[in-house]
Amino acid sequence: MSLKAVVSGCGAYLPERVLTNQDLARQVDTSDEWIRERTGIRQRHIAADEEKTSDLAVEAAKAALTASGYGPDDIDLIIVATTTPDLTFPATAAIVQAKLGVENGAAFDIQAVCTGFVYALSVAEKFLTYGQHKRALIIGAETFSRILDWEDRATCVLFGDGAGAFVLEAQDEKVADGRGVVASYLRCDGRLADLLYVDGGVSTTGEAGRVRMQGNRVFREAVTRISEAMESVSEIAGIDVSSIDWFVPHQANERIIQGVVKKLALRPNQVISTIAEQGNTSAASIPLAYAVGVADGRIKPGDLVMLEAMGGGLTWGAALLYA
């Protein structure tokens, strides 16, 4: 029996607090115009003091489970993509598993920064199509505000908090009827780690640290590497990039997204963009944007969707799926 990994439900969660560009302008040397012109961001959501990454992940997971029609007893794999875990250990996925009441299977985290959700989707797809697990919760969740330097306008204006989730299930290829993950493509070049990193860690400073970024160099790398990933995953799948219905990018920067659209001759109206309202939510941004596309009716069953991301590491990757 040939199996496909099919998205049977998606969900999203954003913290209640909204931080606008005007709010930021009162605490750092910036302005709404400066931020919008360089990033396309208007506002972002910030987790409450008592909200942990696992809390955001649980809410997104509950929404995805409701959309899929499944419950905790139906899940036997949880993968959380996050750069901002609750604790050094156990994995945030283990905490989410307990909070949801899932008693089956495995749970672990993936750390590939903004590319984390693409990595998690690729890993889960392998587990499911090899028959090792039946249904997975794939979650991207971040409280990125906890690792920002709020005096560094180059980084603090970019990021926000949130979580998004997929229920991914193994289905017989005949039952899937063309739906499911088609291909994925993952890459990393550790030689470029100093372009985007956090200046702390368990074995170095003993503290969480703060985000540091060489913005201009990251921008130059992004369009090239994202485009390469999208072309490569299309080649693996035997599908031309021009055939996709929807492009759901990592919401890093509106100018990067536009650069990729131009380079690959896509149409602007194919893009699911949430960056203006949510900012860069790192590993959460792809499932958050996908959930918006499903909720407003743009992404329909059977549509061909391209996902892509680039993040610290540098990591980058892309995935193709039929919704």
C-alpha positions in Angstrom: 0.0 0.0 0.0 1.4 3.4 -1.0 0.8 6.2 1.5 0.5 9.9 1.2 0.8 12.5 4.0 -2.3 14.7 3.8 -3.1 17.9 5.6 -6.5 17.1 7.2 -6.7 20.3 9.3 -4.9 23.5 10.2 -5.1 26.0 13.0 -3.6 29.2 14.2 -3.3 31.2 17.4 -2.1 34.8 17.9 -1.6 36.5 21.3 -4.1 39.1 22.2 -1.6 42.0 22.6 -0.9 43.9 19.4 2.2 46.1 19.1 1.9 48.6 16.3 4.7 50.5 14.6 3.5 53.6 16.4 4.0 51.9 19.7 7.5 50.9 18.7 8.3 54.5 17.7 7.7 55.5 21.3 10.4 53.2 22.6 13.1 53.0 19.9 14.4 55.4 17.2 12.1 54.4 14.4 8.9 55.3 12.7 5.9 53.7 11.0 7.1 54.9 7.6 10.6 53.5 8.2 9.4 50.1 9.2 6.7 49.8 6.4 9.1 50.9 3.7 11.8 48.4 4.6 9.7 45.4 5.8 6.0 45.8 4.9 5.1 45.3 8.6 2.4 47.4 10.3 2.0 45.5 13.5 2.8 42.3 15.4 1.4 40.2 18.3 3.3 39.9 21.6 2.7 37.1 24.1 1.5 38.0 27.5 4.0 37.6 30.4 2.3 34.4 31.5 2.0 32.9 28.0 4.7 30.3 27.1 5.5 28.9 23.7 3.7 25.7 24.6 0.5 27.7 25.4 0.5 29.2 22.0 1.3 25.8 20.4 -1.6 24.1 22.3 -4.1 26.7 21.1 -3.1 26.3 17.5 -3.1 22.5 17.8 -6.6 22.5 19.3 -7.8 24.6 16.3 -6.1 22.2 13.9 -7.7 19.2 15.6 -11.1 20.7 15.5 -10.7 21.5 11.8 -9.6 17.9 11.1 -12.3 16.2 13.1 -9.8 14.3 15.2 -9.1 14.3 18.9 -6.0 13.8 21.1 -6.4 10.0 21.0 -6.0 10.0 17.3 -2.5 11.6 17.3 0.6 9.5 17.6 3.3 12.0 16.7 3.9 15.6 17.7 6.7 17.8 16.2 7.1 21.3 17.4 9.3 23.7 15.4 10.6 26.4 17.7 13.6 28.6 18.5 12.0 29.7 21.8 11.3 26.6 23.8 9.7 26.7 27.2 12.7 25.0 28.8 16.1 23.7 27.9 14.5 20.3 28.3 12.1 18.6 28.1 11.1 19.3 24.5 8.3 21.8 24.1 6.5 19.0 22.1 6.5 16.8 25.3 4.9 19.7 27.2 2.3 20.2 24.4 1.6 16.4 24.4 0.8 16.5 28.1 -1.3 19.6 27.9 -3.4 18.2 25.0 -3.8 14.8 26.7 -2.1 12.9 23.9 -1.0 9.5 25.3 0.3 7.9 22.1 3.5 7.9 20.1 6.4 10.3 20.0 7.0 14.0 20.6 10.1 16.1 19.9 11.2 19.5 18.8 13.0 20.7 15.6 15.2 23.7 15.7 15.9 25.2 12.2 14.8 28.8 13.2 12.5 30.3 10.5 12.8 27.2 8.3 11.7 25.0 11.2 8.2 24.3 10.0 9.4 23.2 6.5 11.9 20.9 8.3 9.2 19.5 10.6 6.7 18.9 7.7 9.4 17.0 5.8 10.3 14.8 8.7 6.7 14.1 9.6 5.9 13.2 6.0 8.7 10.5 6.1 7.4 9.0 9.4 3.8 8.8 8.0 4.5 7.5 4.5 6.8 4.8 5.9 3.9 3.7 8.1 5.7 4.4 11.4 2.9 6.8 12.6 -0.7 7.4 11.5 -1.4 11.1 12.4 0.9 13.9 13.4 0.5 17.4 14.8 3.1 19.6 13.2 3.3 22.9 15.0 5.4 26.0 14.5 5.3 28.1 17.7 7.4 31.1 18.8 7.6 33.7 21.6 10.3 35.5 19.7 9.7 38.7 21.7 11.6 37.0 24.6 14.9 37.0 22.7 14.7 40.5 21.1 16.9 43.4 22.0 14.3 46.1 22.2 16.9 48.8 21.7 18.0 47.4 18.3 15.6 48.8 15.7 17.1 46.6 13.0 15.7 43.5 14.7 13.0 44.4 17.2 10.7 45.8 14.6 10.6 42.6 12.6 9.4 39.8 14.9 6.2 38.8 16.6 4.8 35.8 18.5 2.3 33.2 17.4 1.7 29.6 16.5 0.3 27.6 13.6 -0.4 23.9 13.3 -1.2 21.1 10.8 -2.8 17.8 11.4 -1.0 15.6 8.9 -2.2 12.0 8.4 -1.2 9.0 6.4 -3.7 8.0 3.8 -3.8 5.3 1.2 -2.8 7.0 -2.1 -6.2 6.0 -3.6 -8.1 7.5 -0.7 -5.9 10.7 -0.8 -7.0 11.2 -4.4 -4.1 13.4 -5.3 -3.9 15.3 -2.1 -0.8 15.4 0.2 2.8 16.4 0.4 4.5 15.9 -3.0 8.2 16.8 -2.2 10.4 18.7 0.1 13.9 20.2 -0.1 16.0 21.1 2.9 19.4 22.9 3.1 21.8 24.5 5.6 25.1 26.3 5.3 26.6 26.7 8.7 29.4 28.9 7.3 26.8 31.7 7.2 25.7 31.4 10.8 27.0 34.8 11.8 24.5 36.5 9.5 21.6 35.7 11.8 22.1 34.3 15.3 21.4 34.7 19.0 24.4 35.7 21.2 23.7 33.3 24.0 23.1 29.7 24.9 23.4 27.0 27.5 27.0 26.0 26.8 28.3 29.5 26.0 26.8 32.3 28.2 24.3 30.3 30.2 21.6 32.8 29.2 19.1 32.9 26.4 20.8 35.8 24.6 19.4 38.2 22.0 18.9 38.1 18.2 21.7 39.6 16.1 21.4 40.1 12.4 23.4 41.4 9.4 20.3 42.6 7.7 21.7 43.6 4.3 23.6 40.3 3.9 20.6 38.2 4.9 18.5 40.1 2.4 20.9 39.4 -0.4 21.1 35.7 0.5 17.4 35.3 0.9 16.0 35.8 -2.6 18.7 33.6 -4.2 18.4 30.7 -1.8 14.6 30.8 -1.5 14.3 30.8 -5.3 16.8 28.0 -5.5 14.8 25.9 -3.0 11.6 26.5 -4.8 13.1 25.6 -8.2 14.7 22.5 -6.7 11.6 21.1 -5.0 9.7 21.7 -8.2 12.3 19.7 -10.1 12.2 16.9 -7.6 8.4 16.8 -7.9 8.5 17.1 -11.7 6.2 20.1 -11.5 7.0 23.5 -13.0 6.9 26.4 -10.6 4.4 28.2 -12.9 1.9 25.4 -12.1 1.4 26.3 -8.4 -1.9 27.8 -7.3 -0.6 29.4 -4.1 2.7 30.5 -2.7 2.8 30.5 1.1 6.2 32.0 2.1 7.9 32.5 5.4 6.8 36.0 6.3 10.2 37.5 6.8 10.1 40.7 4.8 7.7 42.0 2.1 10.6 43.0 -0.1 12.1 39.5 0.0 8.7 38.0 -0.9 8.4 40.4 -3.8 11.9 39.7 -5.0 11.2 35.9 -5.1 7.9 36.5 -6.9 9.7 38.6 -9.5 12.6 36.2 -9.9 10.3 33.2 -10.5 7.7 35.1 -12.6 4.9 34.4 -10.2 1.8 36.5 -9.9 1.4 38.8 -6.8 -2.1 37.5 -6.3 -0.8 34.0 -5.8 0.9 35.0 -2.6 -0.6 34.4 0.9 0.9 37.3 2.9 0.3 38.0 6.5 3.4 40.0 7.3 1.7 43.4 7.6 -0.5 42.2 10.4 1.7 39.6 12.1 5.3 40.5 11.4 7.9 37.7 11.2 6.8 34.9 13.6 9.7 32.6 12.6 8.7 28.9 12.5 5.1 29.9 13.1 4.7 32.1 10.0 4.0 29.5 7.3 1.2 27.6 9.1 -0.2 30.9 10.3 -0.4 32.2 6.7 -1.7 28.9 5.4 -4.5 28.9 8.0 -5.5 32.4 6.8 -5.6 31.2 3.2 -7.8 28.2 4.2 -10.1 30.3 6.4 -10.8 33.0 3.8 -11.4 30.4 1.0 -8.4 31.0 -1.2 -6.7 27.7 -0.5 -9.1 24.9 -1.5 -8.8 21.1 -1.5 -6.7 20.0 -4.4 -4.8 23.3 -4.8 -1.1 23.0 -5.4 0.7 25.0 -2.6 4.4 26.0 -2.4 5.8 26.6 1.1 9.3 28.1 1.6 11.5 29.6 4.3 15.0 30.8 5.2 16.3 31.3 8.7 19.3 31.3 10.9 21.9 28.7 10.3 21.6 29.6 7.5 18.8 27.2 6.8 16.4 27.2 3.9 13.9 24.9 2.2 10.7 24.4 0.4 7.9 22.0 0.2 5.1 21.3 -2.3 1.7 19.9 -1.3 -1.8 19.4 -2.7 -4.1 20.9 -0.1 
